[in-house]
Amino acid sequence: MNTEQLLQQLKDIQPPPEPAWWLIAPAHGIAIVLLILLAVCIWLILRHRRTNRMAGLAERALRDIAASYERDQDAHGLALALSKWWRQVSLLAFPGRQVESLCGESWLLFLDESLGDSAFSSGEGRVFGNLIYAQRVKLDTARLLALCGQWLAAVKPRLRQWSRD
């Protein structure tokens, strides 16, 4: 054989065939699944923090009001601060209802309904109807603060539900 015949028998170098898609996909699939799991974990953590944030803010505001009363011993100021607190928390807990327009007896009935008791329309919370604006109202501040705690405990699931949206 001469060199020309040998050169004619030479063939180009053949590159290996492309790897099948299913050989690459498991590595990408595992990476994608891990990224999705990481994103879901971060989302759950952030949702849990945001969910408890509203209830925590309401509790903190109530503690601040109670601490302010302990400092000042101003029962009328306490009643006004609690009334404002109830309005704010009610607006957050019941966004679909027209809470801001309620006053007097309808406000007390709303608070009774949200508490599941009649502590506002016939109990110590009656002062939050229209009596709160009278200067000479006798208040049992310890019972009012306890009533706030009960009401917040009853409404806390609504705060958590609202903050998930």
C-alpha positions in Angstrom: 0.0 0.0 0.0 1.2 3.3 -0.9 0.7 6.5 0.9 -2.1 7.7 -1.2 -4.2 4.6 -0.5 -3.5 5.0 3.2 -4.6 8.7 3.1 -7.8 7.7 1.3 -8.7 5.3 4.1 -8.4 8.0 6.7 -11.6 9.2 8.1 -12.4 12.4 10.1 -12.5 12.2 13.8 -16.0 11.5 14.9 -17.2 13.5 17.9 -19.0 11.5 20.5 -22.8 11.6 20.2 -24.7 14.1 22.3 -25.7 12.8 25.7 -29.3 11.8 25.9 -31.5 14.4 27.6 -32.5 12.0 30.4 -28.8 11.8 31.5 -28.6 15.6 32.1 -32.1 16.0 33.4 -31.7 14.3 36.8 -29.0 16.8 37.8 -31.0 19.7 36.6 -34.2 18.2 38.1 -32.5 17.8 41.5 -31.2 21.4 41.4 -34.7 22.7 40.4 -36.4 20.7 43.2 -33.9 21.9 45.7 -34.4 25.5 44.6 -38.2 25.1 44.8 -37.9 23.6 48.3 -35.7 26.4 49.4 -38.1 29.0 48.0 -41.1 27.2 49.8 -39.2 27.1 53.1 -38.4 30.8 52.9 -42.0 31.6 51.9 -43.3 29.6 54.9 -41.0 31.3 57.3 -41.9 34.8 56.0 -45.6 33.9 56.1 -45.4 32.7 59.7 -43.6 35.8 60.7 -46.1 38.1 58.9 -49.0 36.0 60.3 -48.0 36.5 63.9 -47.0 40.1 63.3 -50.5 41.6 63.4 -51.4 39.7 66.6 -48.1 40.7 68.1 -48.6 44.3 67.3 -52.0 44.3 68.9 -50.7 42.6 72.0 -47.8 45.1 72.2 -50.1 48.1 71.8 -52.4 46.7 74.6 -49.3 46.3 76.9 -48.2 49.8 76.1 -51.7 51.1 77.0 -51.7 49.2 80.3 -48.2 50.4 81.1 -49.2 54.0 80.4 -52.2 53.6 82.8 -49.9 52.2 85.4 -47.7 55.3 85.1 -50.4 57.9 84.9 -53.3 56.3 86.7 -55.7 58.2 84.4 -58.7 56.0 84.1 -60.5 58.2 81.5 -57.3 58.3 79.4 -57.2 54.5 79.6 -60.8 54.2 78.4 -60.2 56.5 75.5 -56.9 54.6 74.5 -58.7 51.3 74.8 -61.6 52.5 72.6 -59.1 53.6 70.0 -57.2 50.3 70.3 -60.5 48.4 69.8 -61.3 50.3 66.7 -57.9 49.8 65.1 -57.7 46.1 65.9 -61.3 45.6 64.7 -60.5 47.3 61.4 -57.6 44.9 60.9 -59.5 41.8 62.1 -62.7 42.4 60.1 -61.7 44.2 56.9 -64.8 43.3 55.0 -67.2 44.8 57.6 -68.1 48.5 58.0 -66.6 48.7 61.5 -65.7 52.3 61.3 -69.3 53.4 61.0 -70.5 51.5 64.1 -71.2 53.5 67.2 -73.2 53.2 70.4 -75.3 50.1 70.8 -74.3 48.7 67.4 -70.6 49.0 68.3 -71.2 47.1 71.6 -73.2 44.4 69.8 -70.4 44.0 67.3 -67.8 43.6 70.1 -70.1 41.1 71.8 -70.5 39.2 68.6 -66.7 39.1 68.0 -66.1 38.1 71.6 -68.9 35.5 71.7 -70.2 36.9 75.0 -72.4 39.8 76.2 -69.6 41.5 78.2 -70.0 44.7 76.2 -73.7 45.2 75.9 -74.5 44.2 79.5 -71.2 43.9 81.3 -68.2 46.1 82.2 -67.6 46.9 78.5 -70.8 48.9 78.3 -68.8 52.0 79.0 -67.4 51.8 75.4 -70.8 52.6 73.9 -71.4 56.3 74.5 -70.5 56.5 78.2 -66.8 56.7 77.5 -67.1 60.4 76.7 -68.7 61.3 80.0 -66.0 62.7 82.4 -67.4 61.1 85.6 -67.7 57.5 84.6 -66.6 55.0 87.3 -64.3 52.4 85.6 -63.0 49.1 86.9 -59.7 49.3 85.0 -58.5 45.8 85.9 -61.7 44.2 84.5 -61.5 46.4 81.4 -57.9 45.3 80.7 -58.9 41.7 81.3 -61.8 42.1 78.9 -59.3 43.5 76.3 -57.2 40.4 76.7 -60.2 38.1 76.3 -61.4 40.0 73.3 -57.9 39.9 71.7 -57.7 36.2 72.3 -61.0 35.7 70.6 -60.1 37.9 67.6 -56.4 36.7 67.2 -57.3 33.9 64.7 -59.1 36.6 62.6 -55.9 38.7 62.6 -53.8 35.7 61.6 -56.3 34.7 58.8 -56.4 38.3 57.5 -52.6 38.6 57.4 -52.3 35.5 55.2 -54.0 37.1 52.3 
